[in-house]
Amino acid sequence: MNRNRREFLAAVGRGTVAASIGTSLAADLGLSPARAADKDDALTFGKLEPLVCLMQETAANKLLPALVEKLRDGTDLQTLVAAAALANARTFGGEDYIGFHTMMALAPAWHMSRELPKDQAALPVLKVLYRNSNRIQEFGGRKNEVLHASLPPVHVSEAPSQLRETVRAKKVAEADGVLAVAARAGAQEALDAVLCAVEDNTEVHRVVLPYRAWDLLPVIGKEHALTLLRQSVHYCVKSEANNWNRSTAGVRTLLPQLLEKYKLLDVRTSTAKRKADDDWVAKMSETLFKAKAEAAAGAAAEALADGFDPAALGEAICLAANQLILRDNGRPKGQTASNKPEGSVHGDSIGVHACDSANAWRNLARVGTGRNAAACLILGAFQMAFDRVERGGDFLKWEPYPRAEGREKVKEVNRGDLLKETEGAIKEKDQARAAALVHRIGELGMPERPVFDLLLRYALSQDGALHAEKYYRTVSEEFAAARPAFKWRQLVGLARVTASEYGYAAPGYKEACELLKG
C-alpha cells in the first residue's frame, strides 16, 4: 500500500491529488503533508544544505571548533549566519521559545560583527551559534523538524486577509500554503501578508520575529523569505491555539476602526507631510507614554491623519518605550530567576521588551506597504502604552535614570576618566552610576563610539537572558535614527541594562575567544 501510494504520488504529484479530493480527506488518507521521517518531504537549501545539516547534527561542545575551522578554510561569516538561520527555521519553525529567541538574535549578532575588528568579528555570531546548536540538540536535532517542504494547495484570491483568517482558524498547513502563494509574487508580498496576521495582537515576540527575519534577508537572500516568514505564521497559529495575547485581542476591532476613521489604508500615498520638530516629538512621546493603550493608538492614528511624518511618530513611540527602561524600579521578588535577580532590568524586563517591540513596529512600518505602514505605528503606540499600564509598576511616578543623586555624584569625575568609571560601574552592577556616567559623557558632547565599543564588549561576553544581542541592536538602530536631542537617552538605557546583566557569562563565549586566538 505505501509503496504504491509513493509511486502514484511521484507520478502525478502530491498537490494534484490533494487538490482533487480535498485537503481534509487527503490528510485522512496520509497524502498530505508528509511526516518528518519522510525524506522526500525534507526542506532543503541547495549548496547551504551540508552546512545547515552540520549545525543541526553537531553537539554544541563540538560545534565551535568545526565552525572556526570552516572560517579558516575560507567559509565567510555571512555564510555561517545564513546556514544557522535556515537550520533554526527548519528545526523550530517559530514554535520553540529558546529557538525563536535564538533566531531573533542572529541578525543583531551579524550587525555586531561588523562593528568589531576583523580578528574578533566572528565572536557575536559564534556565541549565538553555540546557543543555536545547544537548543537544536535539546529539541531532538533533525528528528523533530517543524518545517517541511510539502505545502497544501490553496486557492488564493487575497493573500493578506486569507492568511489572517487561516491563522485565526488555527490551520497552520493551510496558512503555510497561503503564504507560499504570496511569496511567489515576491518577498515584499509575503511580508505584507504575514503582517496582516501579526497585527491581530500585540506582543514582543509576535512582532520582533518577523522584523528580525526580514532583517536577515539581505544576509541570506530573498529567495529564503518563505522559509523565514513561515516561522511567524507558526508562532501566530500557536498563539491562537494557546489563547496567548488574549488581553490585547481587542486590537482586532480597534485597528480596522482607526484605519477606516482616519482613512489610513495607504498612509504612504499621502503627500501632506507636516514638519515635526523636536518639541512635537517630545510632546507626542509624553502623550503616548501617559495614555492608556486605546488612547495611545488613537493619538498615533490621528497624527498620521494630520499628515505628520511616520518616521517622526515612530521616533516618539520608541522614546516613550525608552522611558520604561529609564524609569523601571527593577524586577520585584516574585519575578526573579537565577540569572535575573531582584532589581534587575535585563532579559524579558518590561523596558527591554517594550523597546525591542517598539523598534520592530517602527521598522516594519518603514518596510511594510499599504495598510501596514500605518497599522504598525498604531499598534506600536498601543503596545508601548499597554506594557506601561498592564505589565506592572507605577512608571508615571518613578523618576527616570539618571536620577538627580546619580547625576550629582558624577559631576566631578574627570572627563578622561568617565569611560573607565563607566566600566567600573558595570562590573559593580551599579545601574544608577553607569546610567549617570553615560549621560554625563553625552552631556559633555563626547563621541559615542567609545561608549558603544564598551557596551558592545559586554553585550558579547554576557548572556543577557536571551536578550543581549537584540537590545544592543535596538539601541544602535534607535541611536542612529534619533534626533540629536534624544539620541543619548538610548545609550543611557543600554548602560543601565548592561550593568544589570553583568555577572552572567554567555555559554560558548570563552571558547570562541580561545579558538579565534589560536
C-alpha positions as CSV (number, residue, x, y, z in Angstrom):
1,M,0.0,0.0,0.0
2,N,2.7,2.5,1.0
3,R,4.9,1.6,-1.9
4,N,2.1,2.0,-4.4
5,R,1.0,5.3,-3.0
6,R,4.5,6.7,-3.2
7,E,4.8,5.6,-6.8
8,F,1.4,7.2,-7.6
9,L,2.4,10.5,-5.9
10,A,5.7,10.5,-7.7
11,A,3.8,10.3,-11.0
12,V,1.1,12.9,-10.5
13,G,2.3,15.0,-7.6
14,R,1.0,15.1,-4.0
15,G,-0.5,18.5,-4.6
16,T,-2.7,17.4,-7.5
17,V,-4.2,14.6,-5.5
18,A,-4.9,16.8,-2.6
19,A,-6.5,19.4,-4.8
20,S,-8.7,16.9,-6.4
21,I,-10.0,15.2,-3.3
22,G,-9.7,18.0,-0.8
23,T,-7.1,18.7,1.8
24,S,-9.0,17.2,4.8
25,L,-9.6,13.9,3.0
26,A,-6.0,13.9,1.8
27,A,-4.8,14.3,5.3
28,D,-7.0,11.4,6.5
29,L,-5.5,9.3,3.7
30,G,-2.0,10.2,4.6
31,L,-1.5,12.1,1.3
32,S,-0.7,15.5,2.8
33,P,1.7,16.8,4.2
34,A,4.4,14.3,4.8
35,R,5.8,13.3,8.2
36,A,9.2,14.3,9.5
37,A,10.5,10.8,8.7
38,D,9.7,11.1,5.1
39,K,12.9,12.2,3.4
40,D,11.0,13.2,0.2
41,D,9.4,15.9,2.3
42,A,12.5,17.4,3.8
43,L,13.1,21.1,3.3
44,T,16.5,21.5,1.7
45,F,18.7,24.5,0.9
46,G,20.9,23.7,-2.0
47,K,24.6,24.5,-1.6
48,L,24.0,25.5,2.0
49,E,22.5,22.2,2.9
50,P,25.7,20.5,4.2
51,L,26.4,23.4,6.5
52,V,22.8,23.5,7.7
53,C,23.0,19.8,8.5
54,L,26.3,20.3,10.3
55,M,24.7,22.9,12.5
56,Q,21.7,20.6,13.2
57,E,23.7,17.4,13.8
58,T,26.7,18.6,15.8
59,A,26.7,18.8,19.6
60,A,27.3,22.3,21.0
61,N,30.6,21.3,22.6
62,K,31.9,20.2,19.2
63,L,30.4,22.9,17.0
64,L,32.6,25.9,17.6
65,P,35.9,24.2,16.7
66,A,34.2,22.9,13.5
67,L,33.0,26.3,12.5
68,V,36.2,28.1,13.2
69,E,37.9,25.5,11.0
70,K,35.4,26.3,8.3
71,L,36.2,30.0,8.7
72,R,39.9,29.3,8.3
73,D,39.2,27.2,5.2
74,G,37.5,30.1,3.5
75,T,33.9,29.9,4.5
76,D,32.8,33.5,5.2
77,L,30.9,34.7,8.3
78,Q,27.8,35.6,6.3
79,T,27.5,32.0,5.1
80,L,27.6,30.8,8.7
81,V,24.8,33.2,9.6
82,A,22.7,32.1,6.6
83,A,23.1,28.4,7.4
84,A,22.3,29.0,11.1
85,A,19.1,30.9,10.3
86,L,18.0,28.1,8.0
87,A,18.9,25.4,10.5
88,N,17.0,27.2,13.2
89,A,13.9,27.8,11.0
90,R,13.8,24.2,9.8
91,T,14.2,22.8,13.3
92,F,11.9,25.1,15.3
93,G,9.6,26.8,12.8
94,G,8.9,29.6,15.3
95,E,7.4,27.2,17.8
96,D,10.1,26.9,20.5
97,Y,10.7,29.7,23.0
98,I,14.5,29.5,23.1
99,G,14.6,28.5,19.4
100,F,12.9,31.7,18.2
101,H,14.8,33.9,20.6
102,T,18.0,32.5,19.1
103,M,16.7,33.2,15.6
104,M,15.9,36.8,16.6
105,A,19.5,37.2,17.9
106,L,21.1,36.2,14.6
107,A,20.7,39.4,12.6
108,P,21.8,41.5,15.6
109,A,24.9,39.3,16.0
110,W,25.7,39.8,12.3
111,H,25.4,43.6,12.7
112,M,27.5,43.5,15.8
113,S,30.2,41.5,14.0
114,R,30.6,44.4,11.6
115,E,31.4,46.8,14.4
116,L,34.4,44.7,15.6
117,P,38.0,44.3,14.4
118,K,38.5,41.6,11.8
119,D,40.1,39.2,14.3
120,Q,37.1,39.5,16.6
121,A,34.3,39.8,14.1
122,A,33.1,36.2,14.5
123,L,32.6,36.4,18.2
124,P,29.0,37.5,18.4
125,V,28.0,35.1,15.7
126,L,29.8,32.1,17.3
127,K,28.2,33.0,20.6
128,V,24.7,32.8,19.1
129,L,25.5,29.7,17.1
130,Y,26.6,27.9,20.2
131,R,23.2,28.6,21.7
132,N,21.5,27.6,18.5
133,S,23.2,24.2,18.3
134,N,22.6,23.5,22.0
135,R,18.9,24.1,21.7
136,I,18.7,22.1,18.4
137,Q,20.2,19.1,20.2
138,E,17.8,19.6,23.2
139,F,15.0,19.7,20.6
140,G,15.9,16.4,19.0
141,G,18.1,17.5,16.1
142,R,16.8,16.6,12.7
143,K,14.3,14.1,14.1
144,N,11.8,16.7,15.1
145,E,12.0,19.3,12.4
146,V,8.9,21.6,12.3
147,L,9.2,23.0,8.7
148,H,8.8,20.6,5.8
149,A,8.8,21.1,2.0
150,S,5.3,20.0,1.2
151,L,2.6,22.6,1.4
152,P,-1.2,22.1,0.7
153,P,-2.5,23.6,-2.5
154,V,-4.8,26.5,-1.8
155,H,-6.8,28.9,-3.9
156,V,-5.7,32.4,-3.0
157,S,-7.6,35.5,-4.1
158,E,-6.4,37.9,-1.5
159,A,-3.4,36.6,0.4
160,P,-3.2,39.0,3.4
161,S,-6.8,38.6,4.5
162,Q,-6.8,34.8,3.8
163,L,-3.7,34.3,5.8
164,R,-5.2,36.2,8.7
165,E,-8.3,34.1,8.6
166,T,-6.5,30.7,8.3
167,V,-4.3,31.7,11.3
168,R,-7.4,32.6,13.3
169,A,-8.8,29.2,12.3
170,K,-5.6,27.6,13.6
171,K,-5.0,25.9,10.2
172,V,-1.2,26.0,10.1
173,A,-0.7,23.9,7.0
174,E,-3.3,26.0,5.0
175,A,-1.7,29.2,6.3
176,D,1.7,28.0,5.1
177,G,0.1,27.3,1.7
178,V,-1.4,30.8,1.5
179,L,2.0,32.4,2.4
180,A,3.7,30.2,-0.2
181,V,1.4,31.7,-2.9
182,A,2.1,35.2,-1.7
183,A,5.8,34.5,-1.7
184,R,5.7,33.6,-5.4
185,A,5.0,37.3,-6.1
186,G,8.0,38.3,-4.1
187,A,9.4,38.7,-0.6
188,Q,7.6,42.1,-0.1
189,E,4.2,40.5,-0.8
190,A,5.0,37.7,1.6
191,L,5.9,40.2,4.4
192,D,2.7,42.2,3.8
193,A,0.6,39.1,4.1
194,V,2.4,38.0,7.3
195,L,1.9,41.4,8.8
196,C,-1.8,41.2,8.3
197,A,-1.9,38.2,10.7
198,V,0.8,39.6,13.0
199,E,-1.3,42.7,13.5
200,D,-4.2,40.7,15.1
201,N,-2.5,41.0,18.5
202,T,0.4,42.9,20.1
203,E,3.2,41.1,21.9
204,V,7.0,41.4,21.7
205,H,7.8,38.0,20.1
206,R,5.0,38.3,17.7
207,V,6.4,41.5,16.2
208,V,10.2,41.1,16.7
209,L,10.2,37.7,15.0
210,P,9.1,38.9,11.5
211,Y,11.2,42.0,11.7
212,R,14.4,40.1,12.6
213,A,13.6,37.6,9.9
214,W,13.2,40.4,7.3
215,D,16.5,41.9,8.6
216,L,18.2,38.6,7.8
217,L,17.1,38.5,4.1
218,P,20.0,40.8,2.9
219,V,22.3,38.3,4.5
220,I,20.9,35.0,3.3
221,G,18.9,36.1,0.2
222,K,15.3,37.0,-0.5
223,E,14.8,33.5,-2.0
224,H,14.5,32.3,1.6
225,A,11.8,34.7,2.5
226,L,9.1,32.0,2.6
227,T,11.2,29.8,5.0
228,L,12.0,32.7,7.4
229,L,8.5,34.2,7.4
230,R,6.8,30.8,7.9
231,Q,8.1,31.0,11.4
232,S,5.8,33.9,12.1
233,V,2.8,32.0,10.7
234,H,3.5,29.1,13.0
235,Y,4.1,31.4,16.0
236,C,0.7,33.2,15.3
237,V,-1.2,29.9,14.9
238,K,0.3,28.6,18.2
239,S,-0.7,31.9,19.9
240,E,-4.3,31.3,18.7
241,A,-4.2,27.7,19.8
242,N,-2.9,28.5,23.3
243,N,-5.0,31.7,23.6
244,W,-1.9,33.8,24.1
245,N,-2.3,37.6,23.9
246,R,-6.0,37.4,24.8
247,S,-5.6,40.7,26.8
248,T,-4.7,42.6,23.6
249,A,-7.1,40.8,21.2
250,G,-9.2,43.9,21.2
251,V,-6.9,45.4,18.6
252,R,-8.7,43.2,16.1
253,T,-11.6,45.5,16.3
254,L,-9.8,48.7,17.2
255,L,-7.3,48.7,14.4
256,P,-9.7,48.5,11.4
257,Q,-11.9,51.1,13.1
258,L,-9.0,53.5,13.4
259,L,-7.7,52.8,9.8
260,E,-11.2,53.5,8.5
261,K,-12.0,56.5,10.7
262,Y,-8.7,58.3,9.8
263,K,-8.6,57.0,6.2
264,L,-5.2,55.4,6.6
265,L,-5.5,52.3,4.4
266,D,-2.4,53.5,2.5
267,V,-0.6,56.2,4.5
268,R,2.3,56.4,2.0
269,T,0.1,57.8,-0.7
270,S,-0.3,61.0,1.4
271,T,1.6,64.0,0.2
272,A,0.8,66.2,3.2
273,K,3.9,65.7,5.3
274,R,3.9,68.2,8.2
275,K,7.2,69.0,9.7
276,A,7.6,67.5,13.2
277,D,10.2,69.5,15.2
278,D,11.9,68.3,18.4
279,D,9.2,69.8,20.5
280,W,6.4,67.9,18.6
281,V,8.3,64.6,19.0
282,A,8.9,65.2,22.8
283,K,5.2,66.2,23.4
284,M,3.9,63.2,21.3
285,S,6.2,60.9,23.2
286,E,4.9,62.2,26.5
287,T,1.3,61.9,25.3
288,L,1.7,58.3,24.3
289,F,3.6,57.4,27.4
290,K,0.9,58.8,29.7
291,A,-2.0,57.4,27.7
292,K,-3.8,54.0,28.1
293,A,-3.4,51.6,25.2
294,E,-6.6,52.5,23.2
295,A,-6.0,56.3,23.6
296,A,-2.3,55.9,22.5
297,A,-3.4,54.0,19.4
298,G,-5.9,56.8,18.6
299,A,-3.3,59.5,19.1
300,A,-1.0,57.8,16.7
301,A,-3.7,57.3,14.1
302,E,-4.7,61.0,14.4
303,A,-1.1,62.2,14.0
304,L,-0.8,60.2,10.8
305,A,-4.1,61.5,9.5
306,D,-2.9,65.0,10.3
307,G,0.0,64.5,7.8
308,F,2.8,64.1,10.3
309,D,5.8,62.1,9.0
310,P,5.5,58.5,10.1
311,A,9.2,58.5,10.9
312,A,8.7,61.2,13.5
313,L,5.8,59.3,15.0
314,G,7.9,56.2,15.1
315,E,10.6,58.1,17.0
316,A,8.1,59.4,19.5
317,I,6.9,55.8,20.2
318,C,10.4,54.5,20.7
319,L,11.3,57.4,23.0
320,A,8.2,56.5,25.1
321,A,9.3,52.9,25.3
322,N,12.8,54.0,26.3
323,Q,11.2,55.6,29.4
324,L,10.2,52.2,30.5
325,I,13.9,51.3,30.7
326,L,14.9,54.5,32.3
327,R,12.1,54.6,34.9
328,D,11.9,50.9,35.9
329,N,12.4,50.3,39.6
330,G,13.7,46.8,38.8
331,R,12.4,43.3,38.9
332,P,10.3,42.5,42.0
333,K,10.9,39.5,44.2
334,G,8.1,37.5,42.7
335,Q,9.5,37.7,39.1
336,T,13.1,36.7,39.7
337,A,15.2,33.8,38.2
338,S,18.7,32.6,38.7
339,N,20.1,34.9,36.1
340,K,17.6,37.7,36.7
341,P,17.8,38.8,40.3
342,E,15.7,41.3,42.2
343,G,16.2,44.8,40.9
344,S,17.5,43.7,37.5
345,V,16.2,45.2,34.3
346,H,17.7,42.9,31.6
347,G,16.3,39.9,29.9
348,D,12.5,40.0,29.5
349,S,12.0,43.1,31.6
350,I,9.1,45.5,30.8
351,G,11.5,48.0,29.4
352,V,13.7,45.7,27.2
353,H,10.6,44.1,25.7
354,A,8.9,47.4,25.1
355,C,12.0,48.9,23.4
356,D,12.5,45.8,21.2
357,S,8.9,45.7,20.2
358,A,8.6,49.5,19.5
359,N,11.8,49.2,17.4
360,A,10.3,46.3,15.4
361,W,6.9,48.0,14.8
362,R,8.7,51.2,13.7
363,N,10.9,49.3,11.2
364,L,8.1,47.2,9.9
365,A,6.1,50.4,9.3
366,R,9.0,51.6,7.3
367,V,9.2,48.4,5.1
368,G,5.6,47.4,5.0
369,T,3.2,48.7,2.3
370,G,-0.4,49.6,2.1
371,R,-2.3,49.5,5.4
372,N,0.8,48.1,7.2
373,A,2.6,51.4,7.1
374,A,0.0,52.9,9.4
375,A,-1.1,49.8,11.2
376,C,2.4,49.0,12.6
377,L,2.8,52.5,14.1
378,I,-0.7,52.5,15.6
379,L,0.0,49.1,17.2
380,G,3.4,50.2,18.3
381,A,1.8,53.0,20.2
382,F,-0.8,50.7,21.6
383,Q,1.7,48.1,22.8
384,M,4.0,50.6,24.4
385,A,1.1,52.1,26.4
386,F,-0.3,48.6,27.2
387,D,3.1,47.5,28.6
388,R,3.3,50.5,30.9
389,V,-0.2,50.1,32.3
390,E,-0.7,46.3,32.3
391,R,2.7,44.7,33.0
392,G,3.2,46.2,36.4
393,G,4.9,49.1,38.0
394,D,4.0,52.8,38.6
395,F,6.0,54.2,35.8
396,L,4.3,57.6,35.8
397,K,5.6,58.3,39.4
398,W,9.0,56.7,39.1
399,E,11.8,59.1,38.3
400,P,13.8,58.2,35.1
401,Y,17.5,57.4,35.3
402,P,19.9,59.1,35.7
403,R,18.2,60.4,38.8
404,A,19.3,63.6,40.5
405,E,21.5,62.0,43.1
406,G,23.3,59.9,40.4
407,R,23.9,62.9,38.2
408,E,25.4,64.9,41.1
409,K,27.8,62.1,42.1
410,V,29.5,62.0,38.7
411,K,29.7,65.8,38.1
412,E,33.3,65.9,39.4
413,V,34.6,62.9,37.5
414,N,37.4,63.9,35.3
415,R,36.4,63.9,31.6
416,G,39.2,61.5,30.7
417,D,38.1,59.0,33.4
418,L,34.4,58.8,32.5
419,L,34.7,55.8,30.3
420,K,36.8,53.9,32.8
421,E,34.4,54.8,35.6
422,T,31.5,53.5,33.4
423,E,33.2,50.1,33.0
424,G,33.8,50.0,36.8
425,A,30.1,50.7,37.4
426,I,29.1,47.9,35.0
427,K,31.4,45.5,36.8
428,E,29.9,46.6,40.1
429,K,26.4,46.1,38.7
430,D,25.7,49.7,39.7
431,Q,22.9,50.6,37.3
432,A,22.4,54.1,38.6
433,R,26.1,55.1,38.3
434,A,26.5,53.5,34.9
435,A,23.5,55.4,33.6
436,A,24.7,58.7,35.2
437,L,28.2,58.4,33.7
438,V,26.9,57.7,30.2
439,H,24.5,60.6,30.5
440,R,27.4,62.8,31.5
441,I,29.5,61.7,28.5
442,G,26.7,62.7,26.2
443,E,26.1,65.9,28.1
444,L,29.7,66.9,27.5
445,G,29.4,66.2,23.8
446,M,32.0,63.4,23.8
447,P,31.9,60.9,20.9
448,E,29.6,58.0,21.2
449,R,31.7,55.3,19.5
450,P,33.9,54.6,22.5
451,V,30.8,54.1,24.7
452,F,29.2,51.7,22.1
453,D,32.5,49.8,22.0
454,L,32.5,49.4,25.8
455,L,28.9,48.3,25.9
456,L,29.3,46.0,22.9
457,R,32.1,44.2,24.8
458,Y,29.6,43.2,27.5
459,A,26.7,42.5,25.1
460,L,29.1,39.9,23.7
461,S,30.5,38.4,26.9
462,Q,27.3,38.3,29.0
463,D,24.4,36.1,28.5
464,G,21.7,38.8,28.8
465,A,19.0,36.2,29.4
466,L,18.5,35.7,25.7
467,H,18.2,39.5,25.0
468,A,21.7,41.0,25.0
469,E,22.2,41.0,21.2
470,K,18.6,42.1,20.4
471,Y,18.6,45.0,22.8
472,Y,22.1,46.2,21.8
473,R,21.0,46.3,18.2
474,T,17.7,48.0,19.1
475,V,19.7,50.8,20.8
476,S,22.2,51.0,17.9
477,E,19.3,51.4,15.4
478,E,17.4,53.9,17.6
479,F,20.5,56.0,18.3
480,A,21.3,56.2,14.6
481,A,17.7,57.2,13.7
482,A,17.1,59.7,16.6
483,R,17.4,63.4,16.5
484,P,20.5,64.8,18.4
485,A,18.3,66.0,21.2
486,F,17.2,62.4,22.1
487,K,20.0,60.1,21.0
488,W,21.8,59.7,24.3
489,R,18.6,58.6,26.1
490,Q,19.0,55.3,24.2
491,L,22.7,54.8,25.3
492,V,21.8,55.6,28.9
493,G,19.2,52.9,28.8
494,L,21.8,50.4,27.3
495,A,24.3,51.3,30.0
496,R,21.8,50.6,32.7
497,V,20.8,47.2,31.2
498,T,24.5,46.3,30.7
499,A,25.2,46.9,34.4
500,S,22.1,44.8,35.2
501,E,23.2,41.8,33.1
502,Y,26.8,41.8,34.1
503,G,28.0,38.7,36.0
504,Y,26.2,36.0,33.9
505,A,28.8,34.9,31.3
506,A,27.5,33.7,28.0
507,P,27.9,30.0,27.3
508,G,30.4,29.4,24.5
509,Y,31.9,32.9,24.5
510,K,35.1,32.0,26.3
511,E,35.7,29.0,24.0
512,A,35.0,31.2,20.9
513,C,37.6,33.7,22.1
514,E,40.2,31.0,22.6
515,L,39.6,29.4,19.3
516,L,39.8,32.6,17.4
517,K,43.1,33.4,19.1
518,G,44.5,30.1,18.1
